[in-house]
């Protein structure tokens, strides 16, 4: 698959075959991501990391991926550190950063920011999360983790739990899983269910998701339980957040109804939706999932910047 010089703004930009190609390359990257092998195939390239919204895993894993491949990184972590604080438009900021690097990774609080950046940048742009919109690289590492845990992505029974309205990770993930014939169950309070635009899109692609507020009704059939936190920072009304905070909590008691080989995933950070006692169970895959951001993002950087392993 030819990814050279391509933007990755939405998972909709990729076909199933292209996703599988990236996952296959990610598998080859694992020994490089752990430091077992060394390759500086992107020596001389510069990655521009623009993170205008808090991030731990995405930001650090992109940096780790770049350094593992010999690529240098220039970093901006706050809008106050840029001329945006003086009134400069995002478009002009992107034009300037574009002149200083070979690829831009952008996280921004406003949905659509990554698409705008791609329109104004000559070099490729990777969306590292735009508001409540899309997070395509998280989706790729989620799929990679599921494939590791279950052996295949085809026809998985996946239960998505928590904040499905504001959780951009589940928006992209639902669309990607539909490409692999997944059976989706959407578990959320009515006020936090998956946006209709996403539901309608996956229905057009052949998926018939089940909606429920009850985790107990869904967990016994799940191959993968994908848990998300209730995203307080995206609620316009704090009172509405308090109504739904702590709605779902995964602990060993809840897991008595689960299949022995069910995988529990979470994009992190978690607050209280997964009890620490679950961490030592065979179900827990979320820390491996976080590590998988490195080989997956290494694969993307190599594919887009023209490196070969």
C-alpha positions as CSV (number, residue, x, y, z in Angstrom):
1,X,0.0,0.0,0.0
2,X,1.3,3.5,-0.9
3,X,1.1,5.8,2.2
4,X,3.9,8.1,1.2
5,X,3.1,11.7,1.9
6,X,-0.5,11.0,2.9
7,X,-2.6,12.8,5.6
8,X,-4.3,10.6,8.2
9,X,-7.2,12.8,9.4
10,X,-10.0,10.3,9.8
11,X,-10.3,6.5,9.9
12,X,-12.7,7.0,7.0
13,X,-9.6,8.0,4.9
14,X,-8.4,4.3,5.1
15,X,-9.7,1.1,3.5
16,X,-9.8,-2.2,5.3
17,X,-6.8,-3.3,3.2
18,X,-4.8,-0.2,4.1
19,X,-5.6,-0.7,7.8
20,X,-4.4,-4.3,7.6
21,X,-1.2,-3.2,5.9
22,X,-0.4,-0.8,8.7
23,X,-1.2,-3.5,11.3
24,X,1.1,-5.9,9.5
25,X,3.9,-3.3,9.5
26,X,3.2,-2.5,13.1
27,X,3.9,-6.2,14.0
28,X,7.3,-5.8,12.4
29,X,8.0,-2.7,14.4
30,X,7.5,-4.3,17.8
31,X,11.2,-5.3,18.4
32,X,12.3,-1.8,17.4
33,X,9.7,-0.3,19.7
34,X,11.1,-2.3,22.6
35,X,14.7,-1.5,21.7
36,X,15.5,-5.1,21.0
37,X,16.5,-3.9,17.5
38,X,17.8,-0.6,16.3
39,X,17.0,1.2,13.0
40,X,17.5,4.9,12.2
41,X,15.6,4.8,8.9
42,X,14.1,8.3,9.4
43,X,17.4,10.0,10.3
44,X,17.3,13.5,9.0
45,X,13.5,13.8,9.2
46,X,11.7,16.2,11.6
47,X,8.4,15.6,13.3
48,X,6.3,18.6,14.4
49,X,4.3,17.7,17.5
50,X,1.5,20.3,18.1
51,X,-0.5,19.4,21.1
52,X,-3.0,22.1,22.0
53,X,-4.8,19.8,24.4
54,X,-3.5,17.6,27.3
55,X,-2.0,14.2,26.3
56,X,0.2,11.6,27.9
57,X,0.1,8.4,25.8
58,X,-0.4,9.9,22.4
59,X,2.2,12.6,22.7
60,X,4.8,10.5,24.3
61,X,4.3,7.5,22.0
62,X,4.6,9.7,18.9
63,X,7.9,11.1,20.4
64,X,9.1,7.6,21.3
65,X,8.2,6.3,17.8
66,X,10.1,9.2,16.2
67,X,13.2,8.8,18.3
68,X,13.3,5.0,17.8
69,X,13.5,5.6,14.1
70,X,16.1,8.4,14.3
71,X,13.7,11.2,13.6
72,X,14.0,14.5,15.5
73,X,11.0,16.2,17.2
74,X,10.0,19.8,17.6
75,X,7.3,20.2,20.2
76,X,4.6,22.6,21.1
77,X,2.4,21.6,24.0
78,X,0.3,24.7,24.8
79,X,-1.4,27.4,22.8
80,X,0.1,30.0,25.1
81,X,3.5,29.0,23.8
82,X,2.5,30.0,20.2
83,X,1.5,33.1,18.5
84,X,-2.1,31.9,18.6
85,X,-2.1,33.6,22.0
86,X,-1.4,36.8,20.1
87,X,-4.3,36.3,17.8
88,X,-2.6,34.3,15.0
89,X,-5.0,31.9,13.2
90,X,-4.5,28.2,13.3
91,X,-4.1,28.2,9.5
92,X,-1.1,30.6,9.8
93,X,0.4,28.6,12.6
94,X,0.2,25.5,10.5
95,X,1.8,27.2,7.6
96,X,4.8,28.2,9.8
97,X,5.2,24.8,11.4
98,X,5.0,23.2,8.0
99,X,8.1,25.1,7.0
100,X,10.1,23.7,9.9
101,X,9.3,20.0,9.7
102,X,8.5,17.0,7.4
103,X,5.3,15.9,9.1
104,X,2.8,17.5,11.6
105,X,1.0,15.6,14.3
106,X,-1.8,17.8,15.6
107,X,-4.1,17.5,18.7
108,X,-6.6,20.2,19.1
109,X,-9.7,20.9,21.2
110,X,-11.9,21.8,18.2
111,X,-13.4,19.2,15.9
112,X,-12.3,19.7,12.3
113,X,-8.9,21.3,13.2
114,X,-6.9,18.5,11.7
115,X,-8.8,18.7,8.4
116,X,-8.2,22.4,8.3
117,X,-4.5,21.8,9.1
118,X,-4.2,19.3,6.2
119,X,-5.7,21.9,3.9
120,X,-3.0,24.4,4.7
121,X,0.0,22.2,5.1
122,X,2.2,21.1,2.2
123,X,3.6,18.2,4.3
124,X,1.4,15.4,5.7
125,X,-0.7,15.8,8.8
126,X,-1.7,13.2,11.3
127,X,-4.7,13.8,13.5
128,X,-3.9,13.0,17.1
129,X,-7.4,13.9,18.3
130,X,-9.6,16.8,17.4
131,X,-12.2,17.6,20.1
132,X,-15.0,15.1,20.3
133,X,-14.3,14.2,16.6
134,X,-11.8,11.6,15.5
135,X,-8.7,9.9,16.7
136,X,-7.5,7.6,13.9
137,X,-4.1,6.5,15.3
138,X,-5.8,5.5,18.5
139,X,-8.1,3.3,16.4
140,X,-5.2,1.7,14.7
141,X,-3.5,0.8,17.9
142,X,-6.8,-0.4,19.3
143,X,-7.3,-2.7,16.3
144,X,-3.7,-3.9,16.7
145,X,-4.3,-4.8,20.3
146,X,-7.5,-6.6,19.5
147,X,-5.8,-8.6,16.8
148,X,-3.0,-9.6,19.3
149,X,-5.6,-10.6,21.9
150,X,-8.1,-12.4,19.7
151,X,-6.0,-13.6,16.7
152,X,-8.3,-11.9,14.2
153,X,-10.5,-8.9,13.8
154,X,-13.2,-10.6,11.8
155,X,-16.7,-10.8,13.4
156,X,-15.7,-9.9,16.9
157,X,-18.4,-9.1,19.4
158,X,-17.3,-5.8,20.8
159,X,-19.0,-4.0,23.7
160,X,-18.3,-0.2,23.9
161,X,-19.0,1.2,27.4
162,X,-19.2,4.6,28.9
163,X,-19.1,8.0,27.2
164,X,-20.0,7.2,23.6
165,X,-21.1,10.8,22.9
166,X,-18.0,12.7,23.5
167,X,-15.5,9.9,23.4
168,X,-13.7,10.4,20.0
169,X,-11.9,7.0,20.3
170,X,-15.1,5.1,20.1
171,X,-16.4,7.1,17.2
172,X,-13.4,6.1,15.0
173,X,-13.3,2.6,16.4
174,X,-16.9,1.8,15.7
175,X,-16.4,2.8,12.1
176,X,-13.2,0.7,11.7
177,X,-14.7,-2.4,13.4
178,X,-17.6,-2.2,11.0
179,X,-15.1,-2.8,8.1
180,X,-14.3,-6.2,9.8
181,X,-17.9,-7.3,10.3
182,X,-18.0,-6.7,14.1
183,X,-21.1,-7.0,16.2
184,X,-21.3,-3.8,18.3
185,X,-23.1,-3.3,21.5
186,X,-23.3,0.3,22.7
187,X,-23.6,0.6,26.5
188,X,-24.2,4.1,27.8
189,X,-26.6,6.4,29.6
190,X,-29.2,7.7,27.1
191,X,-27.6,11.1,27.3
192,X,-24.2,9.7,26.3
193,X,-25.1,7.3,23.6
194,X,-23.2,7.2,20.3
195,X,-24.1,10.2,18.0
196,X,-26.7,9.4,15.4
197,X,-24.3,10.5,12.6
198,X,-21.9,7.7,13.6
199,X,-24.7,5.2,14.1
200,X,-26.2,6.0,10.7
201,X,-22.8,5.8,9.0
202,X,-22.1,2.3,10.4
203,X,-25.6,1.2,9.5
204,X,-24.9,2.2,5.9
205,X,-21.9,-0.1,6.0
206,X,-23.9,-3.1,7.2
207,X,-23.6,-2.9,11.0
208,X,-26.7,-3.2,13.2
209,X,-25.5,-2.0,16.6
210,X,-27.4,-2.8,19.8
211,X,-28.0,0.1,22.2
212,X,-28.6,-0.5,25.9
213,X,-27.9,1.1,29.3
214,X,-27.2,-2.2,31.0
215,X,-23.7,-3.6,31.0
216,X,-25.0,-6.8,32.6
217,X,-27.0,-7.6,29.5
218,X,-24.0,-7.4,27.2
219,X,-20.9,-8.6,29.0
220,X,-21.4,-12.3,28.9
221,X,-21.2,-12.4,25.1
222,X,-18.3,-9.9,24.6
223,X,-15.0,-10.8,23.0
224,X,-13.8,-7.3,23.8
225,X,-15.0,-4.9,26.4
226,X,-13.9,-1.4,25.5
227,X,-14.3,0.9,28.4
228,X,-14.2,4.7,28.3
229,X,-14.2,7.3,31.0
230,X,-17.0,9.9,31.3
231,X,-15.2,13.0,29.8
232,X,-15.9,15.8,32.3
233,X,-13.9,18.3,30.2
234,X,-16.4,18.0,27.3
235,X,-19.6,18.6,29.2
236,X,-21.0,22.1,28.7
237,X,-22.9,21.8,32.0
238,X,-21.1,20.4,35.1
239,X,-24.4,19.4,36.6
240,X,-25.0,17.1,33.7
241,X,-21.6,15.5,34.3
242,X,-22.5,14.8,37.9
243,X,-25.6,13.0,36.9
244,X,-23.7,10.3,34.9
245,X,-20.3,10.2,36.6
246,X,-19.5,6.7,37.9
247,X,-22.3,5.1,36.0
248,X,-20.2,2.0,35.1
249,X,-17.4,0.4,37.1
250,X,-15.7,-2.7,36.0
251,X,-14.5,-4.9,38.9
252,X,-14.0,-8.6,39.6
253,X,-17.6,-9.0,40.6
254,X,-18.8,-7.7,37.2
255,X,-16.3,-9.9,35.4
256,X,-17.8,-13.1,36.9
257,X,-20.2,-13.1,33.9
258,X,-17.5,-12.5,31.3
259,X,-15.9,-15.1,29.1
260,X,-12.5,-16.3,30.3
261,X,-10.8,-15.0,27.2
262,X,-12.6,-11.6,27.0
263,X,-10.2,-8.7,26.6
264,X,-10.7,-5.5,28.5
265,X,-9.4,-2.3,26.8
266,X,-9.4,1.3,27.7
267,X,-7.8,4.3,25.8
268,X,-6.8,5.8,29.2
269,X,-6.6,7.7,31.4
270,X,-9.0,5.9,33.6
271,X,-10.6,7.5,36.6
272,X,-12.7,5.0,38.5
273,X,-14.3,3.0,35.7
274,X,-12.0,0.1,36.0
275,X,-11.0,-1.1,39.5
276,X,-7.3,-1.6,40.2
277,X,-8.0,-5.2,41.1
278,X,-8.7,-5.9,37.4
279,X,-5.2,-5.0,36.4
280,X,-3.8,-8.3,37.4
281,X,-6.4,-10.3,35.6
282,X,-5.9,-12.1,32.3
283,X,-8.6,-9.8,30.9
284,X,-6.6,-6.6,31.3
285,X,-5.1,-5.5,28.0
286,X,-5.1,-1.7,28.5
287,X,-1.4,-1.3,29.5
288,X,-0.3,-3.4,26.5
289,X,-2.7,-1.3,24.4
290,X,-0.9,1.9,25.6
291,X,2.5,0.4,24.6
292,X,1.1,-0.6,21.2
293,X,0.9,3.1,20.4
294,X,4.7,3.0,19.8
295,X,4.9,0.3,17.1
296,X,1.7,1.4,15.4
297,X,2.9,5.0,15.2
298,X,6.3,3.9,14.1
299,X,4.6,2.1,11.2
300,X,2.7,5.2,10.3
301,X,5.7,7.5,10.4
302,X,7.7,5.0,8.2
303,X,4.9,4.6,5.7
304,X,4.2,8.3,5.4
305,X,7.8,9.5,5.4
306,X,9.1,6.8,3.1
307,X,11.2,4.8,5.5
308,X,11.7,1.1,4.9
309,X,12.4,-1.6,7.5
